[in-house]
Amino acid sequence: MAPMSTDEPQDGAPWFQTAFEAPYLTLYRHRTDEAARKEVAWAAVHLRRLLGGGSDDLRLLDLGCGNGRHARALADHGFVITGLDYSQDLLVAAEAKDASRPIRYLRGDMRDLPLDGPFDAVTSFFTSFGYFADEADDRRVLAEVARVLSPTGVYLLDFLQAEQVRRSLVPESVEERDGWRLEQQRRITPDGRRVEKTVHMTASDGSTRRYTESVRLYELADFRPMLDDVGMTVSEVYGSLAGDDFAPDSPRLVLLCRPS
């Protein structure tokens, strides 16, 4: 795969402003509401445990909520949900599905949250972290989480497992889905610090879209000092959203964090 700029695809916009438009829902069609319900079932129990049980009016911010699949599942567990995302397309999709649920959706940049809290919990599912070219911007996200989190709150960060990604990365795949031809090329950057995926989508009418996703490969040892710097600490570490122990072959890195 030819090298591409980490943050600037062809139209000059950062990749995360391009990738999460409506066709994203086709690319990640396999990430379903049913899957989110299973993931949230474990998360909801442990959030409430750390929050001391709590009532059904616990306030939760789902950061990088996308089309709302985890927000919906969390609302069904009795949390009062605010979902925030940068993608207008995905927020429109979320609101279309959630007319019957009291979920508040907001558009905003996670580096500068347009709200104050306090929230009893903040969640970040499906690797909605590590997107920015400058690591200082990722630290700004953590600082914003700390700012809006209650002093007794919990931050759940569901992230990729860097070692497993490096070991099991599939360099290339091609498939047909919902009238699109999806070509994906994946690589680890030469410094080993980011995973990049170039997505080339071709519609049945011949129109195309192309961009490169890029996520920093943070590991547990990276997160601990970053969280310490913003006044949070890692309370518990898991290797999946089913609560498995964390190990080198774990599929995910799931952190439950508390204010220091």
Summary of the structure (lengths in Angstrom):
residues: 260
radius of gyration: 18.0
end to end distance: 43.4
largest distance: 54.9
contacts: 832
relative contact order: 0.15
helix: 29%
strand: 32%
